[in-house]
Amino acid sequence: MNEGEVSKRIDDLHRRFDDLRADVGRRLDDLKAEMGARFSASDRRIDDLRTDMNQRFADMSQKLTTFMWIVSAWFTFLTAVLAVFGFLRR
């Protein structure tokens, strides 16, 4: 091989590497866009789930508070009834 042919092949390799670099860069940009779309969809679903869970916890808290007041009222009522029956038996 002569120097001209070697130089031509080296130039051809440089061109191929530039094409390959551009192709890899394009594919990486496409991959970044796709991953960004997927992550954004996941973030949106997580935000929706968090909102739904917050509402459920608020509802559960309200139910437990109501239950606590009902149980407290029943214990107060039963204590009063037992006290009345205790006084009536004497």
C-alpha positions in Angstrom: 0.0 0.0 0.0 1.2 3.4 -0.7 0.9 6.5 1.4 -1.9 8.0 -0.6 -4.1 4.9 -0.1 -3.3 4.8 3.6 -4.2 8.5 4.0 -7.4 7.9 2.1 -8.4 5.0 4.3 -7.6 7.0 7.5 -9.7 9.9 6.2 -12.5 7.4 5.4 -12.2 6.0 9.0 -12.4 9.6 10.4 -15.6 10.2 8.3 -17.1 6.9 9.5 -16.3 7.8 13.1 -17.9 11.2 12.7 -21.0 9.5 11.2 -21.0 7.0 14.0 -20.7 9.7 16.6 -23.6 11.7 15.1 -25.7 8.5 14.9 -25.0 7.7 18.6 -25.7 11.3 19.6 -29.1 11.1 17.7 -30.0 7.8 19.3 -29.1 9.1 22.8 -31.2 12.2 22.2 -34.1 10.0 21.2 -33.6 7.8 24.3 -33.5 10.9 26.6 -36.8 12.1 25.1 -38.4 8.7 25.5 -37.2 8.3 29.1 -38.3 11.9 29.9 -41.8 11.0 28.6 -41.9 7.8 30.7 -40.6 9.5 33.8 -43.1 12.3 33.4 -45.9 9.8 33.1 -44.7 8.0 36.2 -44.4 11.2 38.1 -47.9 12.2 37.1 -49.3 8.8 38.3 -47.4 9.0 41.6 -48.8 12.5 42.2 -52.3 11.2 41.4 -51.8 8.3 43.8 -50.4 10.6 46.5 -53.5 12.9 46.2 -55.8 9.8 46.4 -53.9 8.5 49.4 -54.0 11.8 51.2 -57.8 11.9 50.8 -58.1 8.4 52.1 -56.0 9.1 55.1 -58.1 12.2 55.8 -61.3 10.2 55.5 -59.9 7.5 57.8 -58.8 10.1 60.3 -62.4 11.5 60.3 -63.9 8.1 60.8 -61.5 7.3 63.7 -62.3 10.6 65.3 -66.0 10.0 65.0 -65.5 6.4 66.4 -63.6 7.8 69.4 -66.4 10.3 70.2 -69.0 7.6 69.9 -67.1 5.2 72.2 -66.4 8.0 74.7 -70.1 8.9 74.7 -71.1 5.2 75.3 -68.7 4.9 78.2 -70.0 8.1 79.7 -73.6 6.9 79.3 -72.8 3.4 80.7 -71.0 5.0 83.7 -74.0 7.3 84.3 -76.4 4.3 84.0 -74.4 2.2 86.4 -74.1 5.1 88.9 -77.9 5.6 88.8 -78.6 1.9 89.3 -76.1 1.9 92.1 -77.9 4.7 93.9 -81.3 3.0 93.3 -80.3 -0.3 94.8 -79.4 1.2 98.1 
